Amino acid sequence: MAARTHEDPDEEGVEFIHEDDGSITARDKETGVASFGDSKAEALAMLAEALTLHEGGGEPVTDADLEEWGLDPDAESDEELPEFMQ
């Protein structure tokens, strides 16, 4: 079971959660955004990137990106997109 630190809901900062698999999750207390890494430093770096994306930063995914990742940008699916992707 993951170990959590005591948290005050009005408190700002980062909460570190030591996971059973040895990884560490860093969670921003204000937004609830979280990311993980093999160390606190890596978890914080990943959290910083996640927060940037959460706040609208970053670059949009292009068809070239999808192709680079082995995905067909023109593929259609019968499945309905999740609400957050519509």
MARTOR-252010 format. One record per atom (N, C-alpha, C): residue number from 1; x, y, z; residue in three letters. Coordinates in nm, 4 decimals. Example, Ala and Ser with C-alpha at 12.3 -4.5 7.8 and 13.67 -1.06 7.14 Angstrom:
REM residues 2
+-----+----------+----------+----------+------+
!  nr !       px !       py !       pz ! rest !
+-----+----------+----------+----------+------+
!   1 !   1.3190 !  -0.5690 !   0.7800 !  Ala !
!   1 !   1.2300 !  -0.4500 !   0.7800 !  Ala !
!   1 !   1.3200 !  -0.3300 !   0.7800 !  Ala !
!   2 !   1.2850 !  -0.2250 !   0.7080 !  Ser !
!   2 !   1.3670 !  -0.1060 !   0.7140 !  Ser !
!   2 !   1.2900 !   0.0030 !   0.7870 !  Ser !
+-----+----------+----------+----------+------+
//
This chain:
REM residues 86
+-----+----------+----------+----------+------+
!  nr !       px !       py !       pz ! rest !
+-----+----------+----------+----------+------+
!   1 !   0.0832 !  -0.1175 !   0.0000 !  Met !
!   1 !   0.0000 !   0.0000 !   0.0000 !  Met !
!   1 !   0.0883 !   0.1246 !   0.0000 !  Met !
!   2 !   0.0494 !   0.2264 !  -0.0736 !  Ala !
!   2 !   0.1256 !   0.3511 !  -0.0819 !  Ala !
!   2 !   0.1169 !   0.4261 !   0.0501 !  Ala !
!   3 !   0.2288 !   0.4867 !   0.0889 !  Ala !
!   3 !   0.2328 !   0.5666 !   0.2108 !  Ala !
!   3 !   0.2114 !   0.7124 !   0.1751 !  Ala !
!   4 !   0.1237 !   0.7810 !   0.2448 !  Arg !
!   4 !   0.0947 !   0.9209 !   0.2188 !  Arg !
!   4 !   0.1366 !   1.0051 !   0.3378 !  Arg !
!   5 !   0.1702 !   1.1284 !   0.3083 !  Thr !
!   5 !   0.1987 !   1.2230 !   0.4155 !  Thr !
!   5 !   0.0687 !   1.2902 !   0.4555 !  Thr !
!   6 !   0.0636 !   1.3477 !   0.5765 !  His !
!   6 !  -0.0544 !   1.4207 !   0.6225 !  His !
!   6 !  -0.0735 !   1.5430 !   0.5352 !  His !
!   7 !  -0.1960 !   1.5719 !   0.4954 !  Glu !
!   7 !  -0.2181 !   1.6876 !   0.4103 !  Glu !
!   7 !  -0.3321 !   1.7741 !   0.4618 !  Glu !
!   8 !  -0.3132 !   1.9041 !   0.4497 !  Asp !
!   8 !  -0.4133 !   2.0036 !   0.4822 !  Asp !
!   8 !  -0.4737 !   2.0478 !   0.3496 !  Asp !
!   9 !  -0.6071 !   2.0389 !   0.3307 !  Pro !
!   9 !  -0.6662 !   2.0704 !   0.2016 !  Pro !
!   9 !  -0.6402 !   2.2135 !   0.1545 !  Pro !
!  10 !  -0.6126 !   2.3071 !   0.2451 !  Asp !
!  10 !  -0.5853 !   2.4452 !   0.2062 !  Asp !
!  10 !  -0.4370 !   2.4704 !   0.1842 !  Asp !
!  11 !  -0.3558 !   2.3709 !   0.2073 !  Glu !
!  11 !  -0.2111 !   2.3859 !   0.1988 !  Glu !
!  11 !  -0.1633 !   2.3775 !   0.0540 !  Glu !
!  12 !  -0.0641 !   2.4587 !   0.0209 !  Glu !
!  12 !  -0.0002 !   2.4503 !  -0.1101 !  Glu !
!  12 !   0.1237 !   2.3636 !  -0.0972 !  Glu !
!  13 !   0.1757 !   2.3202 !  -0.2097 !  Gly !
!  13 !   0.2984 !   2.2430 !  -0.2084 !  Gly !
!  13 !   0.2823 !   2.1118 !  -0.2806 !  Gly !
!  14 !   0.3780 !   2.0259 !  -0.2569 !  Val !
!  14 !   0.3823 !   1.8957 !  -0.3233 !  Val !
!  14 !   0.3798 !   1.7857 !  -0.2184 !  Val !
!  15 !   0.3024 !   1.6844 !  -0.2450 !  Glu !
!  15 !   0.2951 !   1.5657 !  -0.1592 !  Glu !
!  15 !   0.3696 !   1.4538 !  -0.2317 !  Glu !
!  16 !   0.4571 !   1.3847 !  -0.1600 !  Phe !
!  16 !   0.5280 !   1.2692 !  -0.2161 !  Phe !
!  16 !   0.4645 !   1.1422 !  -0.1628 !  Phe !
!  17 !   0.4386 !   1.0495 !  -0.2530 !  Ile !
!  17 !   0.3790 !   0.9215 !  -0.2174 !  Ile !
!  17 !   0.4765 !   0.8127 !  -0.2613 !  Ile !
!  18 !   0.5218 !   0.7336 !  -0.1671 !  His !
!  18 !   0.6135 !   0.6231 !  -0.1961 !  His !
!  18 !   0.5292 !   0.5002 !  -0.2305 !  His !
!  19 !   0.5362 !   0.4600 !  -0.3564 !  Glu !
!  19 !   0.4542 !   0.3504 !  -0.4067 !  Glu !
!  19 !   0.5174 !   0.2154 !  -0.3745 !  Glu !
!  20 !   0.4350 !   0.1120 !  -0.3754 !  Asp !
!  20 !   0.4807 !  -0.0235 !  -0.3450 !  Asp !
!  20 !   0.5867 !  -0.0735 !  -0.4430 !  Asp !
!  21 !   0.5814 !  -0.0264 !  -0.5675 !  Asp !
!  21 !   0.6769 !  -0.0725 !  -0.6678 !  Asp !
!  21 !   0.8105 !   0.0018 !  -0.6617 !  Asp !
!  22 !   0.8269 !   0.0924 !  -0.5647 !  Gly !
!  22 !   0.9511 !   0.1657 !  -0.5478 !  Gly !
!  22 !   0.9513 !   0.3031 !  -0.6125 !  Gly !
!  23 !   0.8527 !   0.3307 !  -0.6976 !  Ser !
!  23 !   0.8462 !   0.4627 !  -0.7594 !  Ser !
!  23 !   0.7923 !   0.5644 !  -0.6590 !  Ser !
!  24 !   0.8105 !   0.6908 !  -0.6939 !  Ile !
!  24 !   0.7620 !   0.7992 !  -0.6083 !  Ile !
!  24 !   0.6676 !   0.8857 !  -0.6898 !  Ile !
!  25 !   0.5498 !   0.9103 !  -0.6364 !  Thr !
!  25 !   0.4528 !   0.9985 !  -0.6991 !  Thr !
!  25 !   0.4629 !   1.1349 !  -0.6336 !  Thr !
!  26 !   0.4672 !   1.2394 !  -0.7173 !  Ala !
!  26 !   0.4637 !   1.3777 !  -0.6686 !  Ala !
!  26 !   0.3292 !   1.4344 !  -0.7097 !  Ala !
!  27 !   0.2528 !   1.4866 !  -0.6123 !  Arg !
!  27 !   0.1193 !   1.5404 !  -0.6393 !  Arg !
!  27 !   0.1122 !   1.6847 !  -0.5932 !  Arg !
!  28 !   0.0702 !   1.7735 !  -0.6836 !  Asp !
!  28 !   0.0491 !   1.9128 !  -0.6494 !  Asp !
!  28 !  -0.0787 !   1.9221 !  -0.5666 !  Asp !
!  29 !  -0.0679 !   1.9727 !  -0.4449 !  Lys !
!  29 !  -0.1826 !   1.9759 !  -0.3542 !  Lys !
!  29 !  -0.2922 !   2.0711 !  -0.4015 !  Lys !
!  30 !  -0.2548 !   2.1784 !  -0.4690 !  Glu !
!  30 !  -0.3536 !   2.2771 !  -0.5124 !  Glu !
!  30 !  -0.4395 !   2.2260 !  -0.6273 !  Glu !
!  31 !  -0.3772 !   2.1636 !  -0.7274 !  Thr !
!  31 !  -0.4502 !   2.1209 !  -0.8473 !  Thr !
!  31 !  -0.4881 !   1.9733 !  -0.8467 !  Thr !
!  32 !  -0.4149 !   1.8921 !  -0.7704 !  Gly !
!  32 !  -0.4372 !   1.7487 !  -0.7723 !  Gly !
!  32 !  -0.3625 !   1.6784 !  -0.8849 !  Gly !
!  33 !  -0.2921 !   1.7547 !  -0.9693 !  Val !
!  33 !  -0.2137 !   1.6960 !  -1.0788 !  Val !
!  33 !  -0.0982 !   1.6171 !  -1.0184 !  Val !
!  34 !  -0.0719 !   1.4994 !  -1.0743 !  Ala !
!  34 !   0.0336 !   1.4137 !  -1.0211 !  Ala !
!  34 !   0.1142 !   1.3519 !  -1.1342 !  Ala !
!  35 !   0.2372 !   1.3164 !  -1.1025 !  Ser !
!  35 !   0.3229 !   1.2413 !  -1.1930 !  Ser !
!  35 !   0.4195 !   1.1603 !  -1.1077 !  Ser !
!  36 !   0.4993 !   1.0768 !  -1.1704 !  Phe !
!  36 !   0.5844 !   0.9882 !  -1.0914 !  Phe !
!  36 !   0.7218 !   0.9733 !  -1.1538 !  Phe !
!  37 !   0.8134 !   0.9179 !  -1.0774 !  Gly !
!  37 !   0.9479 !   0.8899 !  -1.1237 !  Gly !
!  37 !   1.0149 !   0.7921 !  -1.0295 !  Gly !
!  38 !   1.1404 !   0.7601 !  -1.0611 !  Asp !
!  38 !   1.2161 !   0.6671 !  -0.9777 !  Asp !
!  38 !   1.2778 !   0.7358 !  -0.8565 !  Asp !
!  39 !   1.2801 !   0.8699 !  -0.8576 !  Ser !
!  39 !   1.3338 !   0.9468 !  -0.7451 !  Ser !
!  39 !   1.2465 !   1.0701 !  -0.7254 !  Ser !
!  40 !   1.2664 !   1.1393 !  -0.6136 !  Lys !
!  40 !   1.1905 !   1.2623 !  -0.5913 !  Lys !
!  40 !   1.2213 !   1.3657 !  -0.6987 !  Lys !
!  41 !   1.3480 !   1.3765 !  -0.7365 !  Ala !
!  41 !   1.3874 !   1.4738 !  -0.8387 !  Ala !
!  41 !   1.3192 !   1.4437 !  -0.9723 !  Ala !
!  42 !   1.3181 !   1.3176 !  -1.0113 !  Glu !
!  42 !   1.2537 !   1.2806 !  -1.1368 !  Glu !
!  42 !   1.1031 !   1.3028 !  -1.1291 !  Glu !
!  43 !   1.0423 !   1.2678 !  -1.0162 !  Ala !
!  43 !   0.8985 !   1.2890 !  -0.9986 !  Ala !
!  43 !   0.8642 !   1.4377 !  -1.0055 !  Ala !
!  44 !   0.9478 !   1.5231 !  -0.9458 !  Leu !
!  44 !   0.9245 !   1.6673 !  -0.9512 !  Leu !
!  44 !   0.9379 !   1.7206 !  -1.0937 !  Leu !
!  45 !   1.0367 !   1.6722 !  -1.1673 !  Ala !
!  45 !   1.0548 !   1.7162 !  -1.3062 !  Ala !
!  45 !   0.9338 !   1.6765 !  -1.3906 !  Ala !
!  46 !   0.8856 !   1.5555 !  -1.3718 !  Met !
!  46 !   0.7693 !   1.5089 !  -1.4461 !  Met !
!  46 !   0.6441 !   1.5861 !  -1.4038 !  Met !
!  47 !   0.6329 !   1.6181 !  -1.2741 !  Leu !
!  47 !   0.5194 !   1.6968 !  -1.2253 !  Leu !
!  47 !   0.5218 !   1.8361 !  -1.2860 !  Leu !
!  48 !   0.6400 !   1.8969 !  -1.2957 !  Ala !
!  48 !   0.6510 !   2.0301 !  -1.3568 !  Ala !
!  48 !   0.5986 !   2.0275 !  -1.5001 !  Ala !
!  49 !   0.6345 !   1.9240 !  -1.5762 !  Glu !
!  49 !   0.5857 !   1.9111 !  -1.7133 !  Glu !
!  49 !   0.4344 !   1.8913 !  -1.7155 !  Glu !
!  50 !   0.3833 !   1.8072 !  -1.6262 !  Ala !
!  50 !   0.2391 !   1.7820 !  -1.6200 !  Ala !
!  50 !   0.1626 !   1.9094 !  -1.5847 !  Ala !
!  51 !   0.2174 !   1.9903 !  -1.4939 !  Leu !
!  51 !   0.1519 !   2.1157 !  -1.4569 !  Leu !
!  51 !   0.1515 !   2.2142 !  -1.5735 !  Leu !
!  52 !   0.2599 !   2.2185 !  -1.6486 !  Thr !
!  52 !   0.2657 !   2.3052 !  -1.7668 !  Thr !
!  52 !   0.1567 !   2.2669 !  -1.8654 !  Thr !
!  53 !   0.1422 !   2.1377 !  -1.8905 !  Leu !
!  53 !   0.0387 !   2.0903 !  -1.9823 !  Leu !
!  53 !  -0.1007 !   2.1153 !  -1.9254 !  Leu !
!  54 !  -0.1175 !   2.0968 !  -1.7969 !  His !
!  54 !  -0.2458 !   2.1189 !  -1.7300 !  His !
!  54 !  -0.2900 !   2.2646 !  -1.7444 !  His !
!  55 !  -0.1931 !   2.3544 !  -1.7440 !  Glu !
!  55 !  -0.2226 !   2.4978 !  -1.7520 !  Glu !
!  55 !  -0.2301 !   2.5468 !  -1.8965 !  Glu !
!  56 !  -0.2297 !   2.4547 !  -1.9929 !  Gly !
!  56 !  -0.2475 !   2.4930 !  -2.1323 !  Gly !
!  56 !  -0.1197 !   2.5107 !  -2.2103 !  Gly !
!  57 !  -0.0062 !   2.4797 !  -2.1519 !  Gly !
!  57 !   0.1210 !   2.4906 !  -2.2229 !  Gly !
!  57 !   0.1438 !   2.3712 !  -2.3125 !  Gly !
!  58 !   0.2552 !   2.3718 !  -2.3788 !  Gly !
!  58 !   0.2911 !   2.2608 !  -2.4650 !  Gly !
!  58 !   0.2458 !   2.2835 !  -2.6076 !  Gly !
!  59 !   0.2784 !   2.1905 !  -2.6924 !  Glu !
!  59 !   0.2465 !   2.1978 !  -2.8347 !  Glu !
!  59 !   0.1386 !   2.0950 !  -2.8675 !  Glu !
!  60 !   0.0480 !   2.1291 !  -2.9611 !  Pro !
!  60 !  -0.0533 !   2.0311 !  -3.0009 !  Pro !
!  60 !   0.0102 !   1.9129 !  -3.0746 !  Pro !
!  61 !  -0.0537 !   1.7991 !  -3.0679 !  Val !
!  61 !  -0.0077 !   1.6787 !  -3.1372 !  Val !
!  61 !  -0.0436 !   1.6924 !  -3.2849 !  Val !
!  62 !   0.0530 !   1.6663 !  -3.3721 !  Thr !
!  62 !   0.0310 !   1.6757 !  -3.5165 !  Thr !
!  62 !   0.0186 !   1.5363 !  -3.5774 !  Thr !
!  63 !  -0.0253 !   1.5327 !  -3.7033 !  Asp !
!  63 !  -0.0316 !   1.4042 !  -3.7748 !  Asp !
!  63 !   0.1065 !   1.3409 !  -3.7833 !  Asp !
!  64 !   0.2094 !   1.4244 !  -3.8016 !  Ala !
!  64 !   0.3466 !   1.3721 !  -3.8077 !  Ala !
!  64 !   0.3858 !   1.3067 !  -3.6754 !  Ala !
!  65 !   0.3435 !   1.3663 !  -3.5636 !  Asp !
!  65 !   0.3701 !   1.3059 !  -3.4324 !  Asp !
!  65 !   0.3048 !   1.1683 !  -3.4234 !  Asp !
!  66 !   0.1782 !   1.1607 !  -3.4637 !  Leu !
!  66 !   0.1061 !   1.0330 !  -3.4580 !  Leu !
!  66 !   0.1760 !   0.9274 !  -3.5429 !  Leu !
!  67 !   0.2176 !   0.9656 !  -3.6625 !  Glu !
!  67 !   0.2863 !   0.8709 !  -3.7504 !  Glu !
!  67 !   0.4181 !   0.8256 !  -3.6889 !  Glu !
!  68 !   0.4905 !   0.9183 !  -3.6261 !  Glu !
!  68 !   0.6170 !   0.8838 !  -3.5602 !  Glu !
!  68 !   0.5950 !   0.7817 !  -3.4490 !  Glu !
!  69 !   0.4811 !   0.7912 !  -3.3832 !  Trp !
!  69 !   0.4489 !   0.6997 !  -3.2726 !  Trp !
!  69 !   0.3825 !   0.5721 !  -3.3226 !  Trp !
!  70 !   0.3732 !   0.5558 !  -3.4551 !  Gly !
!  70 !   0.3159 !   0.4337 !  -3.5108 !  Gly !
!  70 !   0.1641 !   0.4328 !  -3.5128 !  Gly !
!  71 !   0.1023 !   0.5501 !  -3.5095 !  Leu !
!  71 !  -0.0435 !   0.5600 !  -3.5114 !  Leu !
!  71 !  -0.0891 !   0.6191 !  -3.6443 !  Leu !
!  72 !  -0.2031 !   0.5754 !  -3.6923 !  Asp !
!  72 !  -0.2579 !   0.6252 !  -3.8183 !  Asp !
!  72 !  -0.3464 !   0.7452 !  -3.7888 !  Asp !
!  73 !  -0.3055 !   0.8649 !  -3.8340 !  Pro !
!  73 !  -0.3851 !   0.9844 !  -3.8045 !  Pro !
!  73 !  -0.5213 !   0.9840 !  -3.8728 !  Pro !
!  74 !  -0.5377 !   0.9030 !  -3.9768 !  Asp !
!  74 !  -0.6651 !   0.8981 !  -4.0491 !  Asp !
!  74 !  -0.7546 !   0.7831 !  -4.0033 !  Asp !
!  75 !  -0.7083 !   0.7065 !  -3.9052 !  Ala !
!  75 !  -0.7866 !   0.5920 !  -3.8579 !  Ala !
!  75 !  -0.9154 !   0.6410 !  -3.7935 !  Ala !
!  76 !  -1.0211 !   0.5694 !  -3.8216 !  Glu !
!  76 !  -1.1496 !   0.6006 !  -3.7602 !  Glu !
!  76 !  -1.1865 !   0.4873 !  -3.6671 !  Glu !
!  77 !  -1.2589 !   0.5214 !  -3.5661 !  Ser !
!  77 !  -1.2990 !   0.4224 !  -3.4675 !  Ser !
!  77 !  -1.4489 !   0.4306 !  -3.4465 !  Ser !
!  78 !  -1.5087 !   0.3165 !  -3.4212 !  Asp !
!  78 !  -1.6508 !   0.3134 !  -3.3912 !  Asp !
!  78 !  -1.6774 !   0.3537 !  -3.2468 !  Asp !
!  79 !  -1.5694 !   0.3588 !  -3.1668 !  Glu !
!  79 !  -1.5846 !   0.3940 !  -3.0266 !  Glu !
!  79 !  -1.6003 !   0.5448 !  -3.0106 !  Glu !
!  80 !  -1.6897 !   0.5855 !  -2.9222 !  Glu !
!  80 !  -1.7079 !   0.7266 !  -2.8943 !  Glu !
!  80 !  -1.5929 !   0.7774 !  -2.8081 !  Glu !
!  81 !  -1.5444 !   0.8962 !  -2.8397 !  Leu !
!  81 !  -1.4361 !   0.9549 !  -2.7618 !  Leu !
!  81 !  -1.4839 !   0.9854 !  -2.6215 !  Leu !
!  82 !  -1.3917 !   0.9750 !  -2.5230 !  Pro !
!  82 !  -1.4275 !   1.0173 !  -2.3879 !  Pro !
!  82 !  -1.4622 !   1.1658 !  -2.3897 !  Pro !
!  83 !  -1.5445 !   1.2084 !  -2.2955 !  Glu !
!  83 !  -1.5944 !   1.3462 !  -2.2915 !  Glu !
!  83 !  -1.4813 !   1.4495 !  -2.2951 !  Glu !
!  84 !  -1.3700 !   1.4224 !  -2.2226 !  Phe !
!  84 !  -1.2620 !   1.5202 !  -2.2170 !  Phe !
!  84 !  -1.1903 !   1.5373 !  -2.3506 !  Phe !
!  85 !  -1.2098 !   1.4438 !  -2.4449 !  Met !
!  85 !  -1.1444 !   1.4524 !  -2.5742 !  Met !
!  85 !  -1.2350 !   1.5098 !  -2.6829 !  Met !
!  86 !  -1.3595 !   1.5362 !  -2.6501 !  Gln !
!  86 !  -1.4529 !   1.5863 !  -2.7507 !  Gln !
!  86 !  -1.4440 !   1.7366 !  -2.7633 !  Gln !
+-----+----------+----------+----------+------+
//
